[in-house]
Each structure stands twice: as C-alpha cells, then as structure tokens.
C-alpha cells in the first residue's frame, strides 16, 4: 500500500529534512520498519525497548490515534497518511 508519513520537525534531522515520506506498507509496524530501513535510528526514537510506541509519541492514521485502533497492527489503506506527533509538555 502506498502511504505517506508526516515527520515532525524534531525527527527531520534523521530524514534529511524530509517532512513527508512516501512508503509502501500494509500496517503501522511495517511503516515504522520501512522508516528504519531508509532512515537508521528513527525507530528507537518512536519505540521503547519493549517495541511499543513511546508514551510521549502520538501516532495517527488518517487523524485517528492508533492507540484507539489496533496500535501498530493498524492496517493502512492505500493512500493513508500517518502523522507522528511528539507530545509537548508545558510548565
């Protein structure tokens, strides 16, 4: 499936400043794996040591939080857009 991934500003140094990356992936997990192949080091920024999406990272598929879908097993229809949004803490 052809999909797009929106890369947040803090991670763009890993993607050669690309804001929008096009991939072929059937699930969110496959998209993260493909990002890692193309941009080594990005996976460890997104996933913790257990392989789960980090608490301070929000991942959306077509504007729906994957935590309320099937998490990393969420299927990606052709043309889907994944948005990676780092949580922002205020003080």
ChimeraX attribute file (.defattr): number of C-alpha atoms within 10 A of each C-alpha:
attribute: neighborCount
match mode: 1-to-1
recipient: residues
	/A:1	14
	/A:2	14
	/A:3	20
	/A:4	20
	/A:5	21
	/A:6	18
	/A:7	21
	/A:8	16
	/A:9	15
	/A:10	10
	/A:11	18
	/A:12	16
	/A:13	13
	/A:14	17
	/A:15	18
	/A:16	9
	/A:17	13
	/A:18	15
	/A:19	13
	/A:20	16
	/A:21	15
	/A:22	14
	/A:23	18
	/A:24	15
	/A:25	22
	/A:26	18
	/A:27	19
	/A:28	21
	/A:29	18
	/A:30	18
	/A:31	21
	/A:32	19
	/A:33	16
	/A:34	16
	/A:35	21
	/A:36	15
	/A:37	12
	/A:38	14
	/A:39	15
	/A:40	13
	/A:41	14
	/A:42	19
	/A:43	17
	/A:44	13
	/A:45	11
	/A:46	20
	/A:47	15
	/A:48	12
	/A:49	8
	/A:50	7
	/A:51	12
	/A:52	12
	/A:53	21
	/A:54	17
	/A:55	11
	/A:56	11
	/A:57	15
	/A:58	16
	/A:59	22
	/A:60	21
	/A:61	22
	/A:62	14
	/A:63	11
	/A:64	12
	/A:65	16
	/A:66	20
	/A:67	13
	/A:68	9
	/A:69	13
	/A:70	12
	/A:71	18
	/A:72	18
	/A:73	13
	/A:74	17
	/A:75	19
	/A:76	21
	/A:77	15
	/A:78	13
	/A:79	14
	/A:80	18
	/A:81	20
	/A:82	24
	/A:83	20
	/A:84	19
	/A:85	16
	/A:86	18
	/A:87	11
	/A:88	7
	/A:89	6
	/A:90	4
	/A:91	2
